[in-house]
Amino acid sequence: MSRTTLDCFEPDIASRRALWELIVDSLRRVIVLGELPSGVHLEEPALAAKFGVSRIPVREALVRLEHEGLVCVEPRRGAFIVGVSEDDIHDIYELRLLLERRASRRAAERLDAVGLARLKSSVDQMDEAQRRGEWPTMAEADVQFHRNLVLADGSRQLSAAWARLAGLVGTILDVLGLECYGSSSDALHGHQRIIEALAARDADRAEREVCAHLEVGEREMREAIRSMRAKGASA
């Protein structure tokens, strides 16, 4: 296979995680970076050989990536890269805004001390990871903060809708960690302001803080992905 198809990522197979999840992570990463451009055919036999697995986990991974909108699986033709554009980033954050605005209002009404402690723990983890420059850890804690915020709403359907975005958001934050987090004061302060509003049981303020935080996040995400791809093109 050529560099434009499969050689741009290295498999990282570990028994502690499902094989298809590891394949999803690897493919999602190179798709976000633009190393697998739109239209590339993802052939199951070649992917299975690359990762040293059967075609079953490969097929499961492609189903998940199709669910996330990153690939398109066509009958009798196979899977093709769709990719992630700046418009896609906007759509992702627009969906997050719809879900997390609602979740923040409900959380302000019902979040207990345990729930607040979980949110604070995520921010503490982000703080420590930022000091150490451990961007993957910071990205994981960031996603966990917002997952717990949505879970506090108590709606299974809302949580399921948000979970569809979580893997992609986490990968983008991981890949673009330095660009997204390195120069951003809102990475921590925005989360802290949300916690303060929730602790005060102020639903209006919580909603405003979530909106402001996601607005900043979208802008920085778009700038970061543009910068990272420009670096890749010039390398």
DRENMAR-375644 format. One record per residue: residue number from 1; z, x, y of N, C-alpha, C in turn. Coordinates in steps of 0.1 Angstrom, whole numbers, plus 5000, padded with zeros to 4 digits. Atoms other than C-alpha are relative to their C-alpha. Layout:
BEGIN
> NUM; Z; X; Y; Z; X; Y; Z; X; Y
...
//
This chain:
BEGIN
> 1; 5000; 5008; 4988; 5000; 5000; 5000; 5000; 5009; 5012
> 2; 5001; 4993; 4987; 4993; 5011; 5036; 5013; 4999; 5008
> 3; 4988; 5000; 4992; 5020; 5019; 5062; 5002; 4987; 5007
> 4; 4999; 5013; 4993; 5012; 4986; 5079; 5006; 4989; 4991
> 5; 4995; 5010; 5009; 5024; 4967; 5049; 5015; 5002; 4995
> 6; 4986; 4999; 5006; 5054; 4980; 5029; 5007; 5013; 5002
> 7; 4994; 4987; 4999; 5060; 5016; 5037; 5009; 5002; 5012
> 8; 4992; 4999; 4987; 5078; 5009; 5070; 5014; 4997; 4998
> 9; 4985; 5002; 5003; 5111; 5000; 5053; 5004; 5006; 4987
> 10; 4994; 4995; 5012; 5133; 5015; 5027; 5009; 4990; 4993
> 11; 4992; 5010; 5007; 5148; 4993; 5000; 5015; 5005; 4999
> 12; 4986; 4997; 5001; 5186; 4992; 4999; 5007; 4990; 4991
> 13; 4995; 5010; 5010; 5196; 4975; 4967; 5014; 5004; 4996
> 14; 4986; 4998; 5004; 5233; 4972; 4960; 5005; 4988; 4992
> 15; 4996; 5011; 5009; 5249; 4952; 4932; 5010; 4990; 5006
> 16; 4990; 5009; 4994; 5275; 4937; 4955; 4994; 4988; 5007
> 17; 5006; 5011; 4993; 5250; 4914; 4971; 4988; 4996; 4992
> 18; 5011; 5005; 5008; 5223; 4892; 4957; 4987; 5007; 5004
> 19; 5012; 4992; 4998; 5190; 4910; 4954; 4991; 4993; 5011
> 20; 5009; 5006; 4991; 5171; 4884; 4974; 5005; 5001; 5014
> 21; 4994; 4999; 4987; 5195; 4887; 5003; 4997; 5014; 5006
> 22; 5003; 4986; 4996; 5189; 4925; 5005; 4985; 5001; 5004
> 23; 5015; 5000; 4997; 5151; 4919; 5004; 4998; 4993; 5013
> 24; 5001; 5007; 4987; 5155; 4893; 5032; 5004; 5009; 5012
> 25; 4995; 4992; 4989; 5175; 4917; 5053; 4990; 5011; 5004
> 26; 5009; 4990; 4998; 5150; 4945; 5049; 4987; 4995; 5006
> 27; 5012; 5005; 4994; 5119; 4924; 5056; 5002; 4994; 5014
> 28; 4997; 5006; 4986; 5135; 4905; 5085; 5001; 5011; 5010
> 29; 4998; 4989; 4991; 5144; 4939; 5101; 4986; 5005; 5005
> 30; 5013; 4995; 4996; 5108; 4952; 5101; 4991; 4990; 5007
> 31; 5007; 5010; 4993; 5094; 4919; 5111; 5005; 4999; 5015
> 32; 4995; 5000; 4986; 5117; 4918; 5142; 4995; 5012; 5008
> 33; 5005; 4988; 4993; 5107; 4953; 5151; 4985; 5000; 5002
> 34; 5014; 5000; 4999; 5071; 4944; 5148; 4993; 5010; 4991
> 35; 5006; 4990; 5009; 5065; 4970; 5121; 4991; 4993; 4989
> 36; 5009; 5008; 5008; 5050; 4943; 5099; 4994; 4989; 5010
> 37; 5005; 5009; 4990; 5027; 4925; 5123; 4996; 4987; 4995
> 38; 5004; 5014; 5004; 5016; 4889; 5123; 4987; 5001; 4992
> 39; 5012; 5001; 5008; 4991; 4881; 5096; 5000; 5009; 4987
> 40; 4999; 4991; 5011; 5001; 4908; 5071; 5003; 4992; 4987
> 41; 4998; 5007; 5013; 4999; 4895; 5035; 5012; 5007; 4992
> 42; 4989; 4995; 5008; 5032; 4900; 5016; 4998; 4996; 4986
> 43; 5003; 5002; 5014; 5022; 4904; 4980; 5012; 5001; 4991
> 44; 4988; 5000; 5009; 5049; 4895; 4955; 5000; 5012; 4991
> 45; 5000; 4989; 5009; 5039; 4922; 4929; 5003; 5013; 5007
> 46; 4997; 4987; 4993; 5039; 4950; 4955; 5014; 5000; 5006
> 47; 4986; 5000; 4995; 5072; 4939; 4970; 5010; 5002; 4988
> 48; 4991; 4998; 5012; 5088; 4937; 4935; 5000; 5014; 4996
> 49; 5000; 4986; 5003; 5076; 4972; 4928; 5007; 5009; 5010
> 50; 4994; 4992; 4989; 5088; 4985; 4962; 5015; 4999; 4998
> 51; 4986; 5002; 5001; 5123; 4971; 4956; 5005; 5003; 4986
> 52; 4996; 4997; 5013; 5124; 4978; 4919; 5007; 4988; 4994
> 53; 4995; 5013; 5006; 5131; 4941; 4910; 4989; 4992; 4994
> 54; 5010; 5010; 5005; 5114; 4912; 4893; 4995; 4992; 5012
> 55; 5006; 5008; 4989; 5093; 4888; 4913; 5009; 4988; 5004
> 56; 4991; 5012; 4997; 5121; 4861; 4912; 5007; 5002; 5013
> 57; 4993; 4998; 4987; 5143; 4876; 4940; 4991; 5001; 5011
> 58; 5010; 4999; 4989; 5112; 4884; 4960; 4996; 4986; 5004
> 59; 5004; 5014; 4996; 5101; 4848; 4958; 5011; 4993; 5007
> 60; 4988; 5007; 4993; 5136; 4836; 4968; 5001; 5005; 5014
> 61; 4999; 4994; 4987; 5135; 4860; 4997; 4989; 4994; 5009
> 62; 5011; 5005; 4992; 5101; 4847; 5009; 5003; 4985; 5004
> 63; 4996; 5014; 4997; 5114; 4811; 5007; 5009; 5000; 5012
> 64; 4990; 5000; 4989; 5143; 4820; 5030; 4993; 5004; 5013
> 65; 5007; 4996; 4988; 5121; 4838; 5054; 4990; 4990; 5006
> 66; 5009; 5012; 4996; 5097; 4808; 5055; 5009; 4990; 5007
> 67; 4990; 5010; 4994; 5128; 4786; 5062; 5004; 5005; 5014
> 68; 4996; 4995; 4987; 5136; 4809; 5092; 4988; 5001; 5009
> 69; 5012; 5000; 4991; 5100; 4807; 5105; 4994; 5014; 5001
> 70; 5005; 4986; 4999; 5093; 4844; 5099; 4987; 5002; 4992
> 71; 5012; 4999; 5008; 5066; 4840; 5072; 4995; 4986; 4998
> 72; 5007; 5012; 5004; 5042; 4813; 5062; 4995; 5001; 4986
> 73; 5005; 4999; 5014; 5037; 4806; 5025; 4989; 4989; 4998
> 74; 5011; 5009; 5001; 5003; 4791; 5018; 4997; 4998; 4985
> 75; 5003; 5002; 5014; 4995; 4775; 4984; 4988; 5008; 4995
> 76; 5011; 4992; 5007; 4974; 4797; 4961; 4996; 5013; 5008
> 77; 5004; 4988; 4992; 4972; 4824; 4989; 5012; 5010; 5001
> 78; 4988; 4991; 4999; 5008; 4837; 4992; 5006; 4999; 5013
> 79; 4992; 4999; 4987; 5031; 4847; 5021; 4993; 5009; 5010
> 80; 5006; 4992; 4989; 5019; 4859; 5054; 5010; 5001; 5012
> 81; 4991; 4998; 4989; 5039; 4874; 5083; 4996; 4991; 5012
> 82; 5001; 5008; 4987; 5044; 4850; 5113; 5005; 5009; 5012
> 83; 4994; 4991; 4990; 5066; 4874; 5133; 5009; 4993; 5009
> 84; 4991; 5005; 4990; 5089; 4870; 5162; 4995; 5004; 5014
> 85; 5005; 4998; 4987; 5076; 4866; 5197; 5011; 4998; 5011
> 86; 4990; 5004; 4989; 5094; 4863; 5231; 5002; 4985; 5001
> 87; 4998; 5015; 5000; 5087; 4826; 5229; 5009; 4996; 4989
> 88; 4991; 5003; 5011; 5104; 4825; 5196; 5015; 5003; 5003
> 89; 4987; 4997; 4996; 5134; 4842; 5211; 5006; 4989; 5009
> 90; 4996; 5011; 4991; 5135; 4815; 5238; 5003; 4987; 4992
> 91; 4998; 5011; 5009; 5132; 4788; 5211; 5014; 5001; 4993
> 92; 4987; 4998; 5008; 5161; 4803; 5191; 5012; 4997; 5009
> 93; 4988; 5002; 4990; 5184; 4804; 5222; 5000; 4985; 5005
> 94; 5000; 5014; 4996; 5173; 4769; 5232; 5007; 4991; 4989
> 95; 4993; 5007; 5011; 5184; 4756; 5198; 5015; 5004; 4999
> 96; 4986; 4996; 4999; 5216; 4776; 5200; 5007; 4993; 5011
> 97; 4994; 5006; 4988; 5223; 4761; 5234; 5003; 4985; 4996
> 98; 4998; 5014; 5004; 5219; 4725; 5220; 5012; 4999; 4991
> 99; 4989; 5001; 5010; 5242; 4732; 5191; 5014; 5005; 5005
> 100; 4987; 4995; 4996; 5269; 4753; 5208; 5006; 4993; 5012
> 101; 4994; 5008; 4989; 5272; 4732; 5239; 5008; 4988; 4994
> 102; 4993; 5011; 5007; 5282; 4703; 5216; 5012; 5005; 4993
> 103; 4989; 4994; 5007; 5304; 4725; 5195; 5011; 5004; 5009
> 104; 4990; 4996; 4991; 5322; 4739; 5225; 5009; 4989; 5005
> 105; 4993; 5011; 4995; 5331; 4705; 5238; 5010; 4994; 4989
> 106; 4992; 5005; 5011; 5344; 4693; 5204; 5012; 5010; 4997
> 107; 4990; 4990; 5003; 5362; 4726; 5199; 5012; 5000; 5010
> 108; 4989; 5001; 4989; 5381; 4723; 5232; 5010; 4989; 4997
> 109; 4991; 5011; 5003; 5395; 4690; 5219; 5008; 5002; 4987
> 110; 4994; 5000; 5013; 5404; 4700; 5184; 5004; 5014; 4995
> 111; 4997; 4986; 5005; 5407; 4738; 5180; 5015; 5002; 5001
> 112; 4986; 4997; 5001; 5442; 4748; 5168; 5002; 5015; 5002
> 113; 4996; 4986; 4998; 5461; 4781; 5171; 4993; 5009; 4990
> 114; 5007; 4992; 5011; 5445; 4793; 5138; 4986; 5003; 5004
> 115; 5014; 4999; 4996; 5410; 4786; 5151; 4999; 5010; 5012
> 116; 5001; 4991; 4989; 5417; 4804; 5184; 5003; 5014; 4996
> 117; 4998; 4986; 5005; 5431; 4834; 5165; 4988; 5006; 4994
> 118; 5012; 4995; 5007; 5399; 4836; 5145; 4990; 5005; 5011
> 119; 5010; 4996; 4989; 5378; 4837; 5177; 5005; 5013; 5007
> 120; 4995; 4988; 4994; 5401; 4863; 5193; 4999; 5012; 4991
> 121; 5002; 4989; 5009; 5399; 4884; 5162; 4986; 5006; 5000
> 122; 5014; 4996; 4999; 5362; 4885; 5164; 4997; 5008; 5013
> 123; 5002; 4993; 4987; 5363; 4896; 5201; 5007; 5014; 4999
> 124; 4993; 4987; 5002; 5389; 4923; 5191; 4991; 5010; 4992
> 125; 5009; 4992; 5009; 5365; 4935; 5164; 4988; 5005; 5008
> 126; 5011; 4996; 4992; 5336; 4936; 5189; 5005; 5011; 5010
> 127; 4995; 4990; 4991; 5357; 4955; 5214; 5002; 5014; 4993
> 128; 4999; 4987; 5007; 5366; 4982; 5188; 4987; 5006; 4996
> 129; 5013; 4995; 5005; 5331; 4984; 5175; 4992; 5006; 5012
> 130; 5007; 4995; 4988; 5317; 4988; 5211; 5005; 5014; 5004
> 131; 4994; 4987; 4996; 5341; 5017; 5218; 4995; 5011; 4991
> 132; 5005; 4990; 5010; 5329; 5034; 5186; 4985; 5001; 5000
> 133; 5015; 5000; 5000; 5292; 5026; 5192; 4995; 4995; 4986
> 134; 5004; 5005; 5014; 5291; 5008; 5158; 4993; 4986; 5002
> 135; 5007; 5012; 4996; 5264; 4982; 5168; 4999; 4990; 4988
> 136; 5000; 5010; 5011; 5260; 4966; 5133; 5013; 4992; 4998
> 137; 4987; 5007; 5001; 5297; 4959; 5132; 5002; 4990; 5011
> 138; 4999; 5009; 4988; 5296; 4945; 5167; 4991; 4988; 4998
> 139; 5008; 5011; 5002; 5267; 4923; 5158; 5006; 4990; 4990
> 140; 4994; 5008; 5010; 5285; 4910; 5127; 5011; 4992; 5006
> 141; 4988; 5007; 4994; 5316; 4901; 5147; 4995; 4990; 5011
> 142; 5006; 5009; 4991; 5294; 4885; 5174; 4996; 4987; 4993
> 143; 5005; 5012; 5008; 5277; 4862; 5149; 5012; 4992; 4995
> 144; 4988; 5007; 5006; 5311; 4854; 5133; 5007; 4992; 5011
> 145; 4994; 5007; 4989; 5325; 4844; 5167; 4993; 4986; 5002
> 146; 5008; 5013; 4998; 5297; 4818; 5172; 5000; 4991; 4988
> 147; 4999; 5008; 5012; 5299; 4807; 5136; 5013; 4992; 5000
> 148; 4987; 5007; 4999; 5336; 4799; 5140; 5001; 4990; 5011
> 149; 5001; 5010; 4989; 5329; 4781; 5173; 4994; 4988; 4995
> 150; 5007; 5012; 5006; 5304; 4758; 5155; 5008; 4994; 4989
> 151; 4991; 5006; 5011; 5327; 4753; 5125; 5011; 4992; 5006
> 152; 4989; 5007; 4994; 5354; 4742; 5149; 4996; 4985; 5004
> 153; 5005; 5013; 4997; 5332; 4712; 5157; 5003; 4990; 4989
> 154; 4996; 5008; 5011; 5339; 4699; 5122; 4988; 4993; 4994
> 155; 5012; 5007; 5005; 5303; 4687; 5116; 4993; 5009; 4990
> 156; 5007; 4992; 5010; 5287; 4699; 5084; 4985; 5002; 5003
> 157; 5014; 4999; 4996; 5252; 4691; 5097; 4998; 5010; 5011
> 158; 5001; 4991; 4989; 5258; 4710; 5129; 5001; 5014; 4995
> 159; 4998; 4987; 5006; 5270; 4740; 5109; 4988; 5004; 4992
> 160; 5012; 4997; 5008; 5240; 4738; 5086; 4988; 5004; 5009
> 161; 5011; 4998; 4991; 5216; 4737; 5115; 5002; 5014; 5007
> 162; 4998; 4987; 4993; 5233; 4767; 5132; 4998; 5012; 4989
> 163; 5001; 4989; 5010; 5234; 4787; 5099; 4986; 5004; 4997
> 164; 5014; 4997; 5002; 5196; 4785; 5097; 4996; 5012; 5010
> 165; 5003; 4990; 4990; 5196; 4807; 5129; 5008; 5013; 4998
> 166; 4990; 4989; 5000; 5225; 4830; 5120; 4994; 5013; 4995
> 167; 5005; 4988; 5006; 5207; 4855; 5098; 4990; 5007; 5009
> 168; 5009; 4995; 4990; 5179; 4860; 5123; 5006; 5006; 5012
> 169; 4993; 4995; 4989; 5202; 4863; 5152; 5008; 5013; 4997
> 170; 4992; 4988; 5004; 5224; 4888; 5134; 4991; 5012; 4998
> 171; 5009; 4989; 5002; 5195; 4909; 5124; 4994; 5006; 5013
> 172; 5005; 4996; 4987; 5181; 4910; 5159; 5011; 5008; 5008
> 173; 4989; 4993; 4994; 5215; 4920; 5173; 5003; 5013; 4994
> 174; 4998; 4988; 5008; 5219; 4946; 5146; 4989; 5010; 5004
> 175; 5011; 4991; 4997; 5184; 4961; 5152; 5000; 5005; 5014
> 176; 5000; 4997; 4986; 5187; 4960; 5190; 5013; 5003; 5006
> 177; 4986; 4999; 4995; 5224; 4968; 5192; 5002; 5008; 5012
> 178; 4998; 4992; 4988; 5223; 4996; 5217; 4994; 4993; 5013
> 179; 5007; 5006; 4988; 5198; 4978; 5240; 5007; 4987; 5004
> 180; 4993; 5013; 4997; 5217; 4944; 5237; 5014; 5002; 5004
> 181; 4985; 4999; 4998; 5253; 4957; 5238; 5003; 5012; 5009
> 182; 4996; 4988; 4994; 5253; 4992; 5253; 5002; 4999; 5015
> 183; 4999; 5001; 4985; 5249; 4982; 5290; 5004; 4986; 5004
> 184; 4997; 5014; 4997; 5261; 4946; 5288; 5016; 4998; 5001
> 185; 4986; 5004; 4999; 5295; 4936; 5302; 5003; 4986; 4994
> 186; 4998; 5014; 5005; 5290; 4900; 5291; 5002; 5000; 4985
> 187; 4999; 5000; 5015; 5289; 4910; 5254; 5015; 4997; 4996
> 188; 4986; 5003; 5003; 5327; 4909; 5255; 5006; 4989; 5009
> 189; 4994; 5009; 4990; 5336; 4891; 5287; 4996; 4986; 4999
> 190; 5004; 5014; 5002; 5315; 4861; 5280; 5007; 4993; 4989
> 191; 4993; 5006; 5011; 5332; 4855; 5247; 5015; 4998; 5004
> 192; 4986; 5002; 4996; 5366; 4860; 5263; 5002; 4988; 5009
> 193; 5000; 5012; 4991; 5358; 4834; 5290; 4999; 4987; 4992
> 194; 5000; 5012; 5009; 5349; 4809; 5263; 5013; 4997; 4994
> 195; 4987; 5002; 5007; 5382; 4815; 5245; 5010; 4994; 5010
> 196; 4991; 5005; 4990; 5401; 4810; 5278; 4998; 4985; 5003
> 197; 5003; 5014; 4997; 5383; 4777; 5284; 5005; 4991; 4988
> 198; 4996; 5008; 5012; 5390; 4765; 5248; 5016; 4999; 5000
> 199; 4985; 5000; 5001; 5427; 4775; 5250; 5006; 4991; 5011
> 200; 4995; 5009; 4990; 5430; 4755; 5282; 4996; 4985; 4997
> 201; 5004; 5013; 5003; 5415; 4725; 5265; 4990; 4994; 5010
> 202; 5010; 5005; 4990; 5388; 4723; 5292; 4986; 5000; 4995
> 203; 5013; 5001; 5006; 5357; 4710; 5276; 4989; 5003; 5009
> 204; 5011; 4997; 4990; 5336; 4711; 5308; 4998; 5015; 5002
> 205; 5000; 4985; 4998; 5345; 4747; 5314; 4994; 5007; 4988
> 206; 5005; 4994; 5012; 5339; 4756; 5278; 4985; 4999; 4998
> 207; 5014; 5002; 5000; 5305; 4741; 5279; 4992; 5009; 5010
> 208; 5007; 4992; 4990; 5296; 4759; 5311; 5000; 5015; 4996
> 209; 4999; 4986; 5004; 5308; 4792; 5297; 4990; 5004; 4989
> 210; 5009; 4998; 5011; 5288; 4788; 5266; 4985; 5001; 5005
> 211; 5013; 5000; 4994; 5257; 4780; 5286; 4997; 5013; 5007
> 212; 5002; 4987; 4992; 5261; 4810; 5309; 4999; 5012; 4990
> 213; 5000; 4989; 5010; 5268; 4833; 5279; 4987; 5000; 4993
> 214; 5013; 5000; 5008; 5237; 4822; 5260; 4988; 5003; 5009
> 215; 5011; 4997; 4991; 5215; 4824; 5291; 4999; 5015; 5002
> 216; 5000; 4986; 4999; 5226; 4860; 5296; 4995; 5007; 4987
> 217; 5004; 4994; 5013; 5221; 4867; 5259; 4985; 4999; 4998
> 218; 5014; 5002; 5002; 5186; 4853; 5258; 4992; 5011; 5009
> 219; 5006; 4991; 4991; 5176; 4874; 5288; 5000; 5015; 4995
> 220; 4998; 4987; 5005; 5190; 4906; 5273; 4993; 5002; 4987
> 221; 5007; 4999; 5013; 5176; 4899; 5239; 4985; 5002; 5002
> 222; 5014; 4999; 4997; 5141; 4894; 5253; 4996; 5014; 5006
> 223; 5002; 4987; 4995; 5144; 4926; 5273; 5001; 5011; 4990
> 224; 4998; 4990; 5011; 5157; 4945; 5243; 4989; 5001; 4990
> 225; 5011; 5000; 5010; 5130; 4935; 5219; 4988; 5005; 5006
> 226; 5011; 4995; 4993; 5104; 4943; 5245; 5001; 5015; 5001
> 227; 4998; 4985; 4999; 5119; 4978; 5250; 4999; 5007; 4987
> 228; 5001; 4994; 5013; 5123; 4985; 5213; 4986; 5001; 4995
> 229; 5014; 5000; 5005; 5087; 4975; 5205; 4992; 5010; 5008
> 230; 5008; 4990; 4992; 5074; 4996; 5234; 5003; 5014; 4995
> 231; 4996; 4987; 5005; 5093; 5026; 5220; 4993; 5003; 4987
> 232; 5006; 4998; 5012; 5079; 5020; 5186; 4985; 5002; 5001
> 233; 5015; 4999; 4998; 5043; 5017; 5199; 4997; 5014; 5005
> 234; 5003; 4987; 4994; 5046; 5050; 5218; 5004; 5012; 4991
> 235; 4995; 4989; 5009; 5062; 5069; 5189; 4989; 5006; 4992
//
